[in-house]
Amino acid sequence: MQETTRFFPFLRYEDAPAAFEWLHRAFGFEKQMLVPGPRGTIAHAQLRYGASVLMIGTAEDDFMNMKSPKAAGGVTQGIYVHVDDIEAHHDRARAAGAEIIMALEDTEYGSREYAARDLEGHLWSFGTYGPETGDSADGGRVDAGAGSSAGEGAAR
């Protein structure tokens, strides 16, 4: 039985329609759904990458109070995406204007990865590292006191 995907990150953009197109062009995300909002905004949009879905919308003064990195004066989180052909992905992102903030590198935990900012400054890391998802015999449990460094690169 295949496990249901349960994490769906969502981001807000000042110009969500431009971000929707740019994320498709730069990062290869597949356009899945777009719900227009008032005045040329996006109320809700979805982009797929493999079995994962990213949700985006226009940044507005509302109950969530979400800001773009530019409006917030910095980034408070990032998204890591596992990709198969990291070199091609890197080249595509760079050609589309992504700000590469960490060049392609090999890590001590066996990944090859890079980090970039999108057109509004959101932080993205892409690499060949694929975190364990609990499919192992022990259910993927990790001893929190074990001090394992696996995966720390994505959270640097």
N, C-alpha and C positions, 0 to 999 in steps of 0.2 A: 504494500500500500504506500502510495506517495504522500509524504507529509505536505500539509497546506502551508503555503508561504504566509508568514505572519507579520513581517516587517515591511512597511511601505513608507519610506522617508518622504517628507514633503518640504518644499522650499518655497519661499516667496521671492518674487522679482519685481522691481520697479517697472520694467517693461517685459511682462510675461510673454506676450506674443513673440517678441524678438528672441527671448530665451528659449521658447518652445522650438523655434526653427534652428537656433544656434546649437542647442543640445543634440538635436538630430544630426546636423551637419558635422559638428566637431567631435562628438563622442560616439556617434553611431547609434544613438537611442532611436527606437522605432516609435513613431507617433501612433498612439493608441486611441486617445479620446481628447476632445477639446470642447469645453462648455464655455461659450462666450459670456462675459459679464457686461455691465453697462460701460459706455464711453470707450469702447475698444480694449477693455481689460479682459482678463481670463478669470472666470469664477473657479474653474477647476480644469486641469488637464493631466493626462497620464502619458508617460513614455515608458516603453519596455526595453529591457536589455536581458535577453535570455528569459528566465522565469521571474525576473525581478521587475518591479514597477516603481517608478518615481512619479510623485504627484507634485504639480506646481500650480501656482496661482499668482495673481497680482498682489503685491504688498499694499495693504490698505490700513487705515486707522480703524481697527475693529477689536473685538474682544480678545483676539490672540496676541495683538501688539507685536507681530513679527516684523522685523526690519531686514532690509537687504544689508549685506556687509558694509556697503558704502554709507548707508544711513546710520548704521550702528557704530561705525568707526572701527570695524574689525570683524574678524571671524570668530565664532564661538564653538563651531563644530565642523566636521568634514565628513565626507562619504568615501568609503573604499569600495572599489568595484573590481572584481576578478575578471580578467580578460585572457583569452587564449593567445593572441598574437600581439604582444605588448609593443613591439617595435612599430608595427603598422598602426596601432591605435595611437601611439605617441606622435607619429608623423602626421596622422590625420588631424589630431587636436592642434598641433603646432601650426599646420597649414591653415586652419580655420581661425587662428588668432588667440588660442588659449595661451595664457601666461604660464610658461613652464617654470615652476619655482623650485623643483628638484629634478635634476636631469635623470635619465634612465640610469639605474644602478642595480647591481646585484647585492642582495642582503645576506647577512649571516644565517638567516633562517630559510634560505633557498629560494627566495622570490626575486624576480626582476621587476622593478616598478619605477614609477615617476609620480610627481605631484604637480597639479596645475590649478590655476584659478580660472573660473569661467568669466563670461563677459560682464558680470556684475560682482565678481570677487568671491563667490562661493568656493570653498576648498574641496578639491577632488583628488583622491589618490587612486591610481590604477596599477594593477600588478598581477603576477601569476600566482601569488599566494591565495589559497582557498582555505579559510578557516574550517575547522571541524564543525559539523552541524549536528552531532549527536547520533550519527549512524553507527557508531562503534558498539561493540558488545556491552560496554559499561554505560551506554547511553550518552557518551560524550562528556561525562562529568569530569571536572578538573579539580584537583586539590588546590584551593586558593592559597595555601601556604607553600606550595611546591616551588614557587619562584621561577616558573617557566618563562622564557623570554619569547616563545613563539608568538608571532603576531604583534609584537610591540611596535614594529615599524609602522604599521598602519595608524597607530595612535601617537606617534611621535609628536 
